[in-house]
Amino acid sequence: MNAVALPDRRRSVLFLVESVLLLSTVAAASALRAHFDQMRFDLGPLLPKGLIAVLALQFSLYYGELYDDRALRSPTEFFLRLGRSFVVATLILALAYYVFPGARIGPLTLALALPLSALAVVAWHSLHRWAGDRETLSDNVLIVGTGHTAQQIAVEMLRRGPLGYHVVGFLGEHEAEVGRRLVNPSVVGITADLLPLVESLKVSLIVVALEDRRGRLPVDDLLRCRLAGVNVEDAPGFFERLTGKILVSDLRPSWLVFSPGFTKPRLLRSSKRAVELAGAATMLVVLVPLLGLLALLVRLDSAGPALFRQRRVGLRGRVFDLYKLRTMRVDAEVATGPVWAGADDDPRVTRLGRVLRKLRLDELPQLINVLKGEMSFVGPRPERPHFVEKLRQVIPYYDQRHTVRPGITGWAQVKFGYGSTIEDSERKLQFDLYYVKNMSLFLDLAIVFDTFKVIVLGRGAR
């Protein structure tokens, strides 16, 4: 359970089965209550009420990060997060029942359902984790290649813990490599040994990660494996599916050309823009009093204007003025010139500015940029022209992030956070390209949902 969490297929199974189990516990609790009270159990009226309870529980479990392996370092932490999640769920249900009395399932039913639900969650997560640890239930993965890409894929698998993947080894190109230990498994053979090794190691997935394939790719043997039922995947595609980002450092132009995705249908662009216009206009009207109060507090906190403008690079490389509430001293970059955001204790940030950044309230004026068509709610975060000129020279495909409108929040923001180095920018680009490739309204909703979690948990503010 990690930051990018489980692969989508396994994460969806975990979520869906858990939802069914939670609904079943509510039904079981209602049946028990009916038995105690000698009443007839009727599932029909209970179903919509039970779904409301399940929604509150799943919301709390998600925000408690019960689906993130990396956040759960020990069984103690799992149970602490589980307890907090159920407390939050109880408060949410109490508020929902106060506002909508007709949604109540009854105090006795709820008192029975909550402990039953907790037991179901513990049992299901334990079973899921046990199954992920079983090699017999995992895909045995053979990685063809021993270079940087091959090792990075193995590292990503190891970082994620029980994923349903078990790396059995690497295939090198020279006999001298055999037996050499790389990330965790060793080099078990050379590419000429592919067919016998697939059979002896019971390989069910081959990931091709050769640095140079010209005349070195065992095409005929890979075809035989594929026709025999063994899955064969290219390294960039597998890396994307595994991590939710795109492997930029070893990306070939041909993969960008022929890979599915990177399509921006007119209907998607039009509907996205219509939703953003309506949303930004509504939010600005509702938030005018709050923005006025915050602007006043900024002026009182430190000398200078309340609203801060900064040049940023947007769609197709066009430069625009991004609006924010000022969180730094007005002379913050007089001596240094443009610099990346500093550490959490950056002395340039004002007292109020720290609070605004922590809660992301300084970003609210960017709703104006959304109305003007310069930004979207969701997209790659716009960078300053000074840094764009540097980054496009050293990071391959950096300008591809400018093929969509920049966003107030984005996939890189919820999965990586802020960056302050060229290396950080390259890692963020991996997430940005994933968003550009897979852009959809569903992905936008998922990012917005994750953004609220990041704000609630107070992560990544800079």
Secondary structure, 3 states (H helix, E strand, C coil): CCCCCCCHHHHHHHHHHHHHHHHHHHHHHHHHHHHHCCCCCCHHHHHHHHHHHHHHHHHHHHHCCCCCHHHCCCHHHHHHHHHHHHHHHHHHHHHHHHHCHHHCCCHHHHHHHHHHHHHHHHHHHHHHHHHHHCHHHCEEEEEECCCHHHHHHHHHHHHCCCCCEEEEEEEECCHHHCCCECCCCEEEEEHHHHHHHHHHCCCCEEEECCCCCCCCCCHHHHHHHHHCCCEEEEHHHHHHHHHCCCCCCCCCHHHHHHCCCCCCCHHHHHHHHHHHHHHHHHHHHHHHHHHHHHHHHHHHHCCCCCEEEEEEECHHHCEEEEEEECCECCCCCCCCCCCCCCCCCCCCECHHHHHHHHCCHHHCCHHHHHHCCCCEEECCCCCCHHHHHHHHHHCCCHHHHHHCCCEEECHHHHHCCCCCCHHHHHHHHHHHHHHHHHCCHHHHHHHHHHHHHHHHHCCCCC
